[in-house]
Amino acid sequence: MIKRRINIRMSGLGGQGVVTSAHVMAMAAAKDGRQAISNPFFGAEKRMAPAEAYVRIGVERIYDRGELVYPEVIEVFHPQVINQGKSYTMPFYSGIKRGGLVIINSNMELLTDEDKQRLADLDVAVYYVNATEIALEIANTELSTNMGMIGSVAGITKCVSMQALDLALQDRFGKKYVASGGTATLDQAITKKFAKKELLLAKNLAVVKKAYELGAEWAEKNHVELMVAAA
């Protein structure tokens, strides 16, 4: 299904990088020559509190902001969004459009029979990906879980390319440091810090790529097509 615009709602918990994910996706869409806008939505700014972010990607200029009520895609970054109701919409898939897609970060079934039936009635595809496990395996930290979620949605929907994600991640995490002082000590500290950022960038990109490939493989196998038209 080729669409002129895809709206993605990302639901997770504070500290998971949900807002960063939406920002990187929007940046990548711009690299691909598409129009995009992202914005966060959250209450108390603390870890493990509900957090949402929205990204709208299309081929025409996007004017609307604010809460995304009717998404084509919903990404669930943490099981507690579902099993503990840590979501700003109940049920968590409220408003999803017919023929949409739900991506859940988990290695176990989280949906009730009622949830599954409701989503089936709407012809919504459900994809489980253990983004946290991928992050731990490749980047050695669960903090890269959001990179797995970015890769998953991009691999399935092709709303942004891997090349564009690479460029967006470089912009987001790979900024070089420029020393304003002239001491060798300062230069050495900056070089070390930059080296760490380069390593972080490489690991994050590897997580994105792995999740992208898994998502693309699943989409092809299950005949899931939800793509944004070329710019």
TORSE-663497 format. One record per residue (C-alpha): x, y, z; residue number from 1; residue in one letter. Coordinates in steps of 0.05 Angstrom, whole numbers, plus 32768, in hexadecimal, padded with zeros to 4 digits. Each point is the difference from the previous one (the first is absolute). Layout:
+------+-------+------+-----+------+
! east ! north !   up ! pos ! code !
+------+-------+------+-----+------+
!    X !     Y !    Z ! NUM !    A !
...
+------+-------+------+-----+------+
This chain:
+------+-------+------+-----+------+
! east ! north !   up ! pos ! code !
+------+-------+------+-----+------+
! 8000 !  8000 ! 8000 !   1 !    M !
! 8021 !  8040 ! 7FE8 !   2 !    I !
! 7FED !  803C ! 802A !   3 !    K !
! 800F !  804A ! 7FF8 !   4 !    R !
! 8009 !  8005 ! 804B !   5 !    R !
! 800C !  7FD3 ! 803C !   6 !    I !
! 7FF2 !  8014 ! 8047 !   7 !    N !
! 8026 !  7FDB ! 8036 !   8 !    I !
! 7FF0 !  8001 ! 804B !   9 !    R !
! 8038 !  7FE9 ! 802D !  10 !    M !
! 7FEC !  7FEB ! 8047 !  11 !    S !
! 8032 !  7FEF ! 8036 !  12 !    G !
! 801B !  8014 ! 8043 !  13 !    L !
! 802B !  803B ! 8015 !  14 !    G !
! 804A !  7FF3 ! 7FF5 !  15 !    G !
! 7FF7 !  7FD1 ! 7FC4 !  16 !    Q !
! 800F !  8035 ! 7FCC !  17 !    G !
! 7FBB !  8002 ! 7FE1 !  18 !    V !
! 8006 !  804A ! 7FF0 !  19 !    V !
! 8045 !  7FF6 ! 7FE2 !  20 !    T !
! 7FE4 !  7FC9 ! 7FD4 !  21 !    S !
! 7FCB !  802D ! 7FE2 !  22 !    A !
! 8034 !  8037 ! 7FF5 !  23 !    H !
! 8030 !  7FD1 ! 7FDC !  24 !    V !
! 7FC8 !  7FE4 ! 7FD4 !  25 !    M !
! 7FEB !  8047 ! 7FEC !  26 !    A !
! 8048 !  8013 ! 7FF1 !  27 !    M !
! 8009 !  7FC1 ! 7FD6 !  28 !    A !
! 7FC0 !  800F ! 7FD9 !  29 !    A !
! 801C !  8045 ! 7FF0 !  30 !    A !
! 8040 !  7FDF ! 7FE7 !  31 !    K !
! 7FD5 !  7FD7 ! 7FD1 !  32 !    D !
! 7FE1 !  8040 ! 7FE5 !  33 !    G !
! 7FBD !  7FF4 ! 8023 !  34 !    R !
! 7FD9 !  802F ! 802E !  35 !    Q !
! 7FFF !  7FEE ! 804A !  36 !    A !
! 7FF1 !  801C ! 8044 !  37 !    I !
! 8008 !  7FE2 ! 8045 !  38 !    S !
! 7FE9 !  8015 ! 8045 !  39 !    N !
! 7FFF !  7FE3 ! 8046 !  40 !    P !
! 7FC6 !  7FF6 ! 8030 !  41 !    F !
! 800D !  7FEF ! 8049 !  42 !    F !
! 7FEC !  8013 ! 8047 !  43 !    G !
! 802E !  7FFA ! 803B !  44 !    A !
! 8048 !  8001 ! 7FE7 !  45 !    E !
! 801B !  7FC3 ! 8024 !  46 !    K !
! 8017 !  7FBA ! 7FEF !  47 !    R !
! 7FCB !  7FCB ! 7FF7 !  48 !    M !
! 7FC8 !  8032 ! 7FF9 !  49 !    A !
! 7FD7 !  7FFC ! 7FC0 !  50 !    P !
! 8020 !  8023 ! 7FC5 !  51 !    A !
! 7FE9 !  8008 ! 7FB9 !  52 !    E !
! 801B !  801F ! 7FC1 !  53 !    A !
! 7FE2 !  8008 ! 7FBB !  54 !    Y !
! 801F !  8004 ! 7FBB !  55 !    V !
! 7FDC !  8011 ! 7FC1 !  56 !    R !
! 8022 !  7FF0 ! 7FBE !  57 !    I !
! 7FE5 !  8010 ! 7FBB !  58 !    G !
! 800D !  801C ! 7FBB !  59 !    V !
! 7FD9 !  8041 ! 800C !  60 !    E !
! 800B !  8037 ! 8032 !  61 !    R !
! 7FE6 !  7FEE ! 8045 !  62 !    I !
! 7FDE !  8036 ! 802A !  63 !    Y !
! 7FDF !  7FDB ! 8039 !  64 !    D !
! 8022 !  7FF4 ! 8042 !  65 !    R !
! 7FEA !  7FE8 ! 8044 !  66 !    G !
! 7FE6 !  7FBC ! 8016 !  67 !    E !
! 7FFA !  7FCC ! 7FCA !  68 !    L !
! 7FBB !  7FE3 ! 8009 !  69 !    V !
! 7FF9 !  7FD5 ! 7FC1 !  70 !    Y !
! 8043 !  7FE0 ! 7FF0 !  71 !    P !
! 8010 !  7FCD ! 7FCA !  72 !    E !
! 8038 !  7FE4 ! 802B !  73 !    V !
! 8006 !  7FF7 ! 804B !  74 !    I !
! 8043 !  7FED ! 8020 !  75 !    E !
! 8000 !  7FE5 ! 8047 !  76 !    V !
! 8045 !  8008 ! 801F !  77 !    F !
! 7FF1 !  7FDE ! 8043 !  78 !    H !
! 7FD0 !  7FC7 ! 8016 !  79 !    P !
! 7FE5 !  802C ! 8038 !  80 !    Q !
! 7FDE !  802B ! 7FCC !  81 !    V !
! 7FD3 !  7FC4 ! 7FF5 !  82 !    I !
! 7FFF !  7FD6 ! 8040 !  83 !    N !
! 8000 !  803A ! 8031 !  84 !    Q !
! 7FD9 !  8033 ! 7FD7 !  85 !    G !
! 8039 !  8032 ! 7FFD !  86 !    K !
! 7FE3 !  8022 ! 7FC3 !  87 !    S !
! 7FDC !  8041 ! 7FF3 !  88 !    Y !
! 7FCC !  7FDB ! 7FD8 !  89 !    T !
! 7FDA !  7FC3 ! 8017 !  90 !    M !
! 8004 !  7FCE ! 7FE4 !  91 !    P !
! 8045 !  8010 ! 7FE7 !  92 !    F !
! 7FEB !  7FF5 ! 7FB7 !  93 !    Y !
! 7FC6 !  8030 ! 8004 !  94 !    S !
! 7FF7 !  8027 ! 7FBF !  95 !    G !
! 802B !  7FD4 ! 7FD4 !  96 !    I !
! 7FE9 !  8001 ! 7FB8 !  97 !    K !
! 7FE7 !  7FC4 ! 7FDA !  98 !    R !
! 8038 !  7FDA ! 7FDF !  99 !    G !
! 8033 !  801D ! 8031 ! 100 !    G !
! 803B !  7FE3 ! 8025 ! 101 !    L !
! 8012 !  7FF4 ! 8049 ! 102 !    V !
! 8049 !  7FF4 ! 8012 ! 103 !    I !
! 800C !  7FE5 ! 8047 ! 104 !    I !
! 8044 !  7FFB ! 8023 ! 105 !    N !
! 7FF8 !  7FBD ! 8023 ! 106 !    S !
! 8014 !  7FB7 ! 7FFB ! 107 !    N !
! 7FBD !  7FE8 ! 801B ! 108 !    M !
! 7FB6 !  8006 ! 7FEF ! 109 !    E !
! 7FE1 !  803E ! 8022 ! 110 !    L !
! 7FBD !  8007 ! 7FDE ! 111 !    L !
! 7FBF !  7FE5 ! 801C ! 112 !    T !
! 7FD1 !  7FD7 ! 7FD4 ! 113 !    D !
! 7FD4 !  803E ! 7FFD ! 114 !    E !
! 803A !  802C ! 7FE9 ! 115 !    D !
! 8013 !  7FCE ! 7FCA ! 116 !    K !
! 7FB9 !  7FFA ! 7FE7 ! 117 !    Q !
! 7FF7 !  804B ! 7FFE ! 118 !    R !
! 8040 !  800B ! 7FD9 ! 119 !    L !
! 7FEF !  7FC6 ! 7FD1 ! 120 !    A !
! 7FBD !  8020 ! 7FF2 ! 121 !    D !
! 8025 !  803F ! 7FEB ! 122 !    L !
! 8031 !  7FD8 ! 7FD6 ! 123 !    D !
! 8039 !  801A ! 802B ! 124 !    V !
! 8042 !  7FDA ! 7FFB ! 125 !    A !
! 8025 !  7FF3 ! 8041 ! 126 !    V !
! 804C !  7FF8 ! 8002 ! 127 !    Y !
! 8027 !  7FEA ! 803D ! 128 !    Y !
! 8049 !  8013 ! 8002 ! 129 !    V !
! 802F !  7FF7 ! 803B ! 130 !    N !
! 8021 !  8044 ! 7FF6 ! 131 !    A !
! 801E !  7FFE ! 8046 ! 132 !    T !
! 8022 !  7FBE ! 7FF3 ! 133 !    E !
! 801C !  801A ! 7FBE ! 134 !    I !
! 801A !  803D ! 8024 ! 135 !    A !
! 8022 !  7FD7 ! 8036 ! 136 !    L !
! 801E !  7FD0 ! 7FCE ! 137 !    E !
! 801C !  8034 ! 7FD1 ! 138 !    I !
! 800A !  8040 ! 8029 ! 139 !    A !
! 8007 !  7FE0 ! 8045 ! 140 !    N !
! 7FCC !  802F ! 801D ! 141 !    T !
! 7FB4 !  8001 ! 8003 ! 142 !    E !
! 8005 !  804B ! 7FF4 ! 143 !    L !
! 8004 !  7FF0 ! 7FB6 ! 144 !    S !
! 7FBB !  7FDF ! 8002 ! 145 !    T !
! 7FE3 !  803D ! 7FDD ! 146 !    N !
! 8030 !  7FF4 ! 7FC6 ! 147 !    M !
! 7FE2 !  7FBB ! 7FF8 ! 148 !    G !
! 7FBA !  801F ! 7FFD ! 149 !    M !
! 8017 !  8033 ! 7FCC ! 150 !    I !
! 801D !  7FC9 ! 7FD5 ! 151 !    G !
! 7FC2 !  7FD5 ! 8006 ! 152 !    S !
! 7FCE !  8034 ! 7FE9 ! 153 !    V !
! 802E !  8017 ! 7FC8 ! 154 !    A !
! 800D !  7FB9 ! 7FE8 ! 155 !    G !
! 7FB6 !  7FEE ! 7FFE ! 156 !    I !
! 7FE2 !  8040 ! 7FE4 ! 157 !    T !
! 803B !  801B ! 7FD7 ! 158 !    K !
! 7FEB !  8045 ! 8018 ! 159 !    C !
! 804A !  8012 ! 8003 ! 160 !    V !
! 803D !  7FDF ! 7FE2 ! 161 !    S !
! 803C !  7FE1 ! 8024 ! 162 !    M !
! 802D !  8033 ! 7FDE ! 163 !    Q !
! 7FD5 !  8039 ! 801B ! 164 !    A !
! 8000 !  7FE2 ! 8046 ! 165 !    L !
! 804C !  7FFB ! 7FFD ! 166 !    D !
! 8004 !  804A ! 7FEF ! 167 !    L !
! 7FCD !  8013 ! 8035 ! 168 !    A !
! 8025 !  7FDA ! 8036 ! 169 !    L !
! 8041 !  8022 ! 7FEC ! 170 !    Q !
! 7FDE !  8043 ! 8009 ! 171 !    D !
! 7FE1 !  7FEB ! 8043 ! 172 !    R !
! 803B !  7FDC ! 8020 ! 173 !    F !
! 803E !  800D ! 7FD7 ! 174 !    G !
! 800C !  804A ! 8007 ! 175 !    K !
! 804A !  800F ! 8004 ! 176 !    K !
! 801E !  8026 ! 803B ! 177 !    Y !
! 802B !  803D ! 7FF1 ! 178 !    V !
! 8032 !  8015 ! 8034 ! 179 !    A !
! 8000 !  804A ! 8010 ! 180 !    S !
! 803E !  7FFB ! 802B ! 181 !    G !
! 8046 !  7FED ! 7FE9 ! 182 !    G !
! 8018 !  7FD1 ! 8037 ! 183 !    T !
! 8013 !  7FB9 ! 7FF1 ! 184 !    A !
! 7FD8 !  7FE9 ! 803D ! 185 !    T !
! 7FC0 !  801E ! 7FE5 ! 186 !    L !
! 800C !  7FE4 ! 7FBA ! 187 !    D !
! 800B !  7FBB ! 801D ! 188 !    Q !
! 7FC0 !  8002 ! 8029 ! 189 !    A !
! 7FD8 !  8017 ! 7FC4 ! 190 !    I !
! 801E !  7FCA ! 7FD3 ! 191 !    T !
! 7FEE !  7FCB ! 8034 ! 192 !    K !
! 7FB9 !  801A ! 8006 ! 193 !    K !
! 7FF7 !  8003 ! 7FB5 ! 194 !    F !
! 801A !  7FB8 ! 7FFA ! 195 !    A !
! 7FCA !  7FEA ! 8030 ! 196 !    K !
! 7FCB !  8024 ! 7FD7 ! 197 !    K !
! 801A !  7FDE ! 7FC1 ! 198 !    E !
! 7FFA !  7FBC ! 8021 ! 199 !    L !
! 7FB9 !  8011 ! 8018 ! 200 !    L !
! 7FED !  8015 ! 7FBA ! 201 !    L !
! 801B !  7FC0 ! 7FE2 ! 202 !    A !
! 7FDC !  7FD3 ! 8032 ! 203 !    K !
! 7FBF !  8026 ! 7FFA ! 204 !    N !
! 8003 !  7FFA ! 7FB4 ! 205 !    L !
! 800E !  7FB6 ! 8005 ! 206 !    A !
! 7FC2 !  7FF7 ! 802C ! 207 !    V !
! 7FD5 !  8027 ! 7FCF ! 208 !    V !
! 801A !  7FD7 ! 7FC6 ! 209 !    K !
! 7FF3 !  7FBD ! 8021 ! 210 !    K !
! 7FB9 !  8014 ! 8014 ! 211 !    A !
! 7FF4 !  801D ! 7FBA ! 212 !    Y !
! 8014 !  7FBF ! 7FDF ! 213 !    E !
! 7FD4 !  7FD6 ! 802F ! 214 !    L !
! 7FC5 !  802F ! 7FF5 ! 215 !    G !
! 8008 !  7FFF ! 7FB5 ! 216 !    A !
! 8005 !  7FB4 ! 8000 ! 217 !    E !
! 7FC0 !  7FFA ! 802A ! 218 !    W !
! 7FDA !  8031 ! 7FD5 ! 219 !    A !
! 8012 !  7FDA ! 7FC0 ! 220 !    E !
! 7FEE !  7FBD ! 801F ! 221 !    K !
! 7FBD !  8018 ! 801A ! 222 !    N !
! 7FF0 !  802C ! 7FC3 ! 223 !    H !
! 7FFD !  803F ! 8029 ! 224 !    V !
! 8004 !  803F ! 7FD6 ! 225 !    E !
! 7FF9 !  8045 ! 801F ! 226 !    L !
! 802E !  802F ! 7FDA ! 227 !    M !
! 8007 !  804A ! 7FF5 ! 228 !    V !
! 8000 !  8017 ! 7FB7 ! 229 !    A !
! 8042 !  8017 ! 7FE3 ! 230 !    A !
! 8010 !  8049 ! 800C ! 231 !    A !
+------+-------+------+-----+------+
